[in-house]
Amino acid sequence: MNDRKQLILNTIIKEYINTGNPISSGFLVEKYSLDVSPATVRNDMVFLENEGYIVQPHTSAGRIPTEEAFKYFLKNLKDKKLSTKDSELIDDVMIGMEEKNLKQTAKEVARISGQTVFWAFHKNSLYYTGVSNLLNQPEFKQEDTIYDISLIIDHMDDTIEKIFEGIPHENNVVLLGSENPFGDMCGTVMFKYKRGKQSGLFGIMGPVRMDYQYCVSISNFIKNKLKDK
């Protein structure tokens, strides 16, 4: 894949993360002032489609990234420091390390990320918040997907109990699509930590097109805060 095709793929992914809408060649050329014609971009998109990185929904002339595209995107993802504003917001609620402080932190993270947040304080004590954020995502508003998402939420405690022991401590684990234990329609950023004799698990869950870079930044910030306390 040459530089131009990489640029087009990354741009499609970033736009899809932001909007949830299929992306057309004309839109890319116009918005990003690409120094190539829409026809050239279309040809590159045909290449990306043949390679399995994008797909055309039947109701649209645009393309959306596939699971493989997001995996490619994650391999090349660079760490980004959380903004001062968001850092201060989390600092304000994460003053103590009591369960009530961490629950409030989860609520704040759900608010600023627009995703669902779960926090297992140990294997059998689960708190989650921001479910409405998940249900409000455009891809989950169809009747059949609402049912599927409801099942994911209903079985979240069982899923966490199954995966808890297998999650390594401290490192971020990013799982999406077919690799995601919560459901192939979702992406998850999570980490496991140890405080005293007990382990906990923090996670942010959203659609496959969730903003992984931002959620990893939040996850890293909270992970470091837990280490410092």
Rosetta blueprint (number, residue, H / E / L):
1 M L
2 N L
3 D H
4 R H
5 K H
6 Q H
7 L H
8 I H
9 L H
10 N H
11 T H
12 I H
13 I H
14 K H
15 E H
16 Y H
17 I H
18 N H
19 T H
20 G L
21 N L
22 P L
23 I E
24 S L
25 S H
26 G H
27 F H
28 L H
29 V H
30 E H
31 K H
32 Y H
33 S L
34 L L
35 D L
36 V L
37 S L
38 P H
39 A H
40 T H
41 V H
42 R H
43 N H
44 D H
45 M H
46 V H
47 F H
48 L H
49 E H
50 N H
51 E L
52 G L
53 Y L
54 I E
55 V E
56 Q L
57 P L
58 H L
59 T L
60 S L
61 A L
62 G L
63 R E
64 I E
65 P E
66 T L
67 E H
68 E H
69 A H
70 F H
71 K H
72 Y H
73 F H
74 L H
75 K H
76 N L
77 L L
78 K L
79 D L
80 K L
81 K L
82 L L
83 S L
84 T H
85 K H
86 D H
87 S H
88 E H
89 L H
90 I H
91 D H
92 D H
93 V H
94 M L
95 I L
96 G L
97 M L
98 E L
99 E H
100 K H
101 N H
102 L H
103 K H
104 Q H
105 T H
106 A H
107 K H
108 E H
109 V H
110 A H
111 R H
112 I H
113 S H
114 G L
115 Q L
116 T E
117 V E
118 F E
119 W E
120 A E
121 F E
122 H E
123 K L
124 N L
125 S E
126 L E
127 Y E
128 Y E
129 T E
130 G L
131 V H
132 S H
133 N H
134 L H
135 L H
136 N L
137 Q L
138 P H
139 E H
140 F H
141 K L
142 Q L
143 E H
144 D H
145 T H
146 I H
147 Y H
148 D H
149 I H
150 S H
151 L H
152 I H
153 I H
154 D H
155 H L
156 M H
157 D H
158 D H
159 T H
160 I H
161 E H
162 K H
163 I H
164 F H
165 E H
166 G H
167 I L
168 P L
169 H E
170 E L
171 N L
172 N L
173 V E
174 V E
175 L E
176 L E
177 G H
178 S H
179 E H
180 N L
181 P L
182 F L
183 G L
184 D L
185 M L
186 C E
187 G E
188 T E
189 V E
190 M E
191 F E
192 K E
193 Y E
194 K E
195 R E
196 G L
197 K L
198 Q E
199 S E
200 G E
201 L E
202 F E
203 G E
204 I E
205 M E
206 G E
207 P E
208 V L
209 R L
210 M L
211 D L
212 Y H
213 Q H
214 Y H
215 C H
216 V H
217 S H
218 I H
219 S H
220 N H
221 F H
222 I H
223 K H
224 N H
225 K H
226 L H
227 K H
228 D H
229 K L
